[in-house]
């Protein structure tokens, strides 16, 4: 799925309070506002809403996203509407969970977060898993975990969701090669740090993600 090729590790929604927690106006969204963000996220990523869900979102939007600026963490819904939104939000979470990139999982905390699976026996071991478990400075890690995408100008870059670590490159193959070279350096750095167990997972690292459009 193209939308998930721009993934990043960490929160995918704003932070919010969970049911039963004290509200934090100006800092965290209310449970209703968080559920609204979760449903919106799933739609951005590609989940198609049913007509009743679309109507529900419109009703909630009128209450939670007023046109005049207001502090977040204040707006709530009446109980029945809040329950309906929570049910759709739960469906959205399940939908997202089934589409996490290989080696990762979507987790609902006080936000929807994408986390690497810390299982070295898995069929796919994410680069972020290796870096997190190594817990030592690894200069090559940033580029080694990069994705490849094309800029509006047509050049190719290797980077993450917000920054470019290598480029511009003329072709996607050139950008991928820069990431592969960094992965080779990362293996050497892991071995030098005494983490041969992590270096040995290299044959199960995911292929370099390339955004094709």
Secondary structure, 3 states (H helix, E strand, C coil): CHHHHHCCCEECCCCECCCCCCCCCCCCECHHHHHHHHHHHHHHHCCCCCHHHHHHHHHHHHHHCCCCCCCCCCCCCCHHHHHHHHHHHHHHHHHHHCCCCCCEEEEECCCEEEEECCCCCCCCCCHHHHHHHHCCCCCCHHHHCCEEEECCCCCEEEECCCCEEEEEECCHHHHHHHHHHHHHHHHHHHHHCCCHHHHHHHHHCCCCCECCC
